[in-house]
Amino acid sequence: METGPLHVVTGAFGFTGHFITRRLLSMGRRVRTLTRRIDRPNPFGDRVSVVPYRFDDPDELTRSLRGAAVLHNTYWVRFPHGRVTFAEAIANTRILIRACETAGVGRIVHLSVTGASEDSPLPYFRGKGILERAIRESKLSYAILRPALIYGPGDILVNNIAWFLRHLPAFAIPGDGGYRLQCADVEDVAEIAVSASERPEHLVVDVVGPETYTFDGLVRLIAGAVHSRAKIVHLAPGVARVLLSLVGRLVGDVVLTPDEVAGLMSGLLVSSGAPLGRGRLPDWLLEHGPTLGRTYASELGRHYSRA
């Protein structure tokens, strides 16, 4: 039976939120989720109560947060789509922060990203930086976690790299592929998030694993894990972006955004700090390689479909 402090998790039916919720439940914590998709099946059954985001009704949002010791915030948008914009996500998160203050939430654990900066020319990273400051200036006790590329069962980016390597004769890498990145196992991210929720001090930390890869090296590592015969080719970044757009139309999805490509090539997915994660991507690929990329994971289908 779940006892003790109430933890609220935004997006417990999503990728990172699911693993945070699972870890909290394994520790006997009470969990409530705020979600945009209350029509989704609840994989946790009656162990997790479900309430909708009510950014349009701050009083109702505040009521849904009352009694919570911690908010684990994974809410964000990967890219603008239709009426969903970065500006809206920033405004909604500000409403959520104020609701936490009014409701008396003790602490917020907020997932940001390595390279977040208010001064970034890239809207994704700039928006994350703006929200980091909003949290630092709030009345809340906070832990701001900055993961880079998160992998694990149910992720989109690593899975879809594997899917393209399985299904296409060639895989295009923008530029020379020598730009670096670090990864974080979603289990490590969840463990660090839950641990941070129980600490009293303000925290701002990068969350990455022990290895650093070039993008070319990462793709070749995944290719080996899925026994891909695809030819890995290097294209000028502008040509690669056009190709990504065309492939996106083919699969009916956004494969990689311009911000993601630019952030990757600018080295924003690398941390200067000591790695907090322990999981090693080669070990994970050895276990999951046989099934990785068997099906395509659609960002639009997962987050925007009304079906």
N, C-alpha and C positions, 0 to 999 in steps of 0.2 A: 504494500500500500504506500502511495506517495505521501510524504509528510514534509514538514519543514517549510522553509520560505518558498513563496511563489515566484517562479521565473516566467517572464513573458518572452516569447521568441517570435520575432517577425518572420513569416515565411517558413514555418516548420514543415510545410509540404514541399519546399524547394530543396535545392542541393545542400548548401552549407547548413541552413537552418534545420534540416532533417537530422544531420549528424550531431549538431549541438543538442537538439531535443532528445535524441536517443541516449546521449551521454548523461544528460540531466536525469532522465527516467531511470537509468541504470544506477544512479546514486540515490534514488528514492525521492527526488525533488518533484514538487507540484509544478505543472507546466500548463500554460495557456498560450495559444498562438493567435496573432493578428495576421490575417491573410486577405488578399484580394480575391481569392478563388475559394469561397466557402462551398462551392458546388463540388469540389474535388473530394474523392474518397479519403477518409481519415485513416492513414496507415497505423495510427496509434490507438484507435478505438476510443473508448471513454477515458483513457489515461491522459488525454490532452483535450482541453476544452477549446472551442473554436469561436472566435468573434471576428467580424469583418473590420477592415480598416474603415474608419469614419473620419477621414481628413476634412470632409465637408461639414462635420459636426464635432467640433473640438470638445464640447461638453460630454458627448457620448464616448468619444475616444478616451477622455480622462477617466470616465467611469470604468472602462474596460481595463485600465491600468491600476486602479486602486487596489491596494493590498500587495502589490508586487514589490519584492525586494530588488529585483534586477530586470532590466530590459536588455535582451540580446538583439541588437539591431542589424539585420542583414538586408534591410530594404534599400533598393537602388534600382536603376535601370541600366542595362548594358548599352543601349543605344536608343535614340528617339524613334518612335514609330506611331504614326497617326497623330492623335492628340496627346500622346505620352511624350514628354520632353524632359531634358535634364533640369530645366528651370522648374518644372512642376515637381520633379523628384526632390529638388532642394527645398522648395516651399513646403512640401508635404512633410519632409523630415524635420524642418523647423517647427511645424505644428506638433509633430510627435514629441520633440524635445520639450516644448512648452507644456504639453499634456503630462509628461513625466514629472516635470517640476510641480505642477498643480496637484497631481495625484500622490505626491510624496514618494515616488520611486527612489530607492536608495542608491542605485548605481546603474549606469548604462555601459554595456560592452558593445562597442560599435566597430563593425568591419569596414575598413577603408581599403587602401591599396598602396603598395610601395610606389613612391614617386608622386604621391598626392601633393598638390601645391596650388594655392590660390593664384599664383602667377603663371601657371602652366598655360601654354597656348592651346592645349588639347582640352576640349570641354569635359570629357570624362574625368580626367585627372584634376582639372580645375574645380569641378563640382565637388569632388571628394575633399579637396583642400578647404573649400568654403565651409563644408559641414564639419570638418575637424575643428575649425576655429569656433563655429557655433557651439559645439559641445564643450570645448575648453572654456568658453565664456559663460556657460550655463551654470546653474546652481548644483548640478549633479556631480556626484563622484563618478569618475569615468575611467575606462580602459579603451584606448583606441588601438585596434590591431590592424596591421597593414600587411596582409598576405600578397604574394605575387600571383603566379599561376597556380590555382588549386586543382589537384587531380584526385580522383577516387571514383568509386562506383556511382554512376549517374551524372558524371561531369559532362560538359558539352565539348569544350575545346580539344582536349586530348583525345576523347572518343572520336570526334569528327576528323581529326588528323588521321587517325587509324582508318576511319571509314574511307576517306579519299585514297589513302595508300592501298587499301584493299580493292577498290573498285575502279580506279582510274589508271591509265597506262603511265602517267607522269604526274609528279607533284612539284609545283612551282614554289620556289622560295624567293621572296623579294630581296634583291641585292645579293651580297656575298654570303649572307647567313651567318656572319661571324659575330654579330651582336649577341650579347649574353642575356641569360635569364635564369631565374631560380624558381623552383617549384615548391609547393607545400602539400603534403598529404592531408586530405580533408579530415582524417581522424586526428592528426596533430592539431589542426586548426580548432577542432571542436574541443579537444583536451585543453588547449591553451585558453580558449574563450571561457570555459567553465572555471578553470583555475583562476583566471583574471577576475571573474565575478566575485570571488571570495577574498580578494585582497582589498585593503582599505585605501591604498595610495593611488593617485592619478598615474596612469601609464600611457605611453605612446610607444609602441614597439613594432618593428617589422616581424613578420612571421614567414620564415622561409626554411626550407630543408637544407641538408648539409652539402648539396651538390650544386655546382654552377655549370650550365651548358651553353654552348652556342646554339642558336636556333637550328642551324644545319645539323649539329650533333644530336639535338633533341629529336628532330624528324627522323634521322637515321636510326636512333635508338628505338623509336616506336616502330619504324619499318621492320627492323630485325625481330621485334617481339611478335608482329603479326605475319611474319614471313612474306612481306610484300615484294613483288617484282617490279613495282613502279620505278620509273627512272626519275631521279631527283635532279631537277634543273634549276638554274639560277636566272632570274629575269630582272630587268630594270624595275625599280619599285613602281613607277607609273604604269608599266605594262602589267605587272603583277596585280595592281589594284583593279585594272580593267578586267583582267581575267577572273579575279575574285568576284566581281560584280556579275559577270556572265555565269559563273558557276552557281552563284547565289540564286539567280533566276532559274537555273536548271533544277535546283533542289527546293526552291520556294522558301528560301531562308536568307538571313544575313550571316555569311560565313565568318568573316573578320571585318571589323569596322576600321575606317581610316584612323581613328584614335588608337585602336589596338595595334595596328601596324606601325604607326609613328612612335607610339610609346615603346614598343618592343625594340624598334631600330634605334631609339634614343637611349636605351639602357635603363628605362624606368622600372623594369621588372627585376632589378638586382638590388640587394641590400648591402650596405656597408657594415652592418652589425653582425654579431655572432648568430649563427642559425639556432632558432629555438626548436624547430622540428627535427624529429629523429628519423622519420620514414625516408626510405631510399626508393627513388623511382624505378631503378632497374629491378629491385626485388618485387615491387608491385606489378610491374609489367610481366615478370616471369610468372606470376600467379594469374594475372588477368588477361594476358596476351591472347590466349585462345578465343576469348569471347569479345575482346575489345574491338569496337568498330564494326561489329556484325550488323548493327542497325544504325541509321543516322539519327542523331539527336537534334531536333529542330528547336531553336530558340523561339521562333515565332509560334510554333505549335505548342510549346510548353508554357509560354507566358502570356500569349495574346489570343490564342484560340478560344472561342466560346463553346466549342464542342464538348 
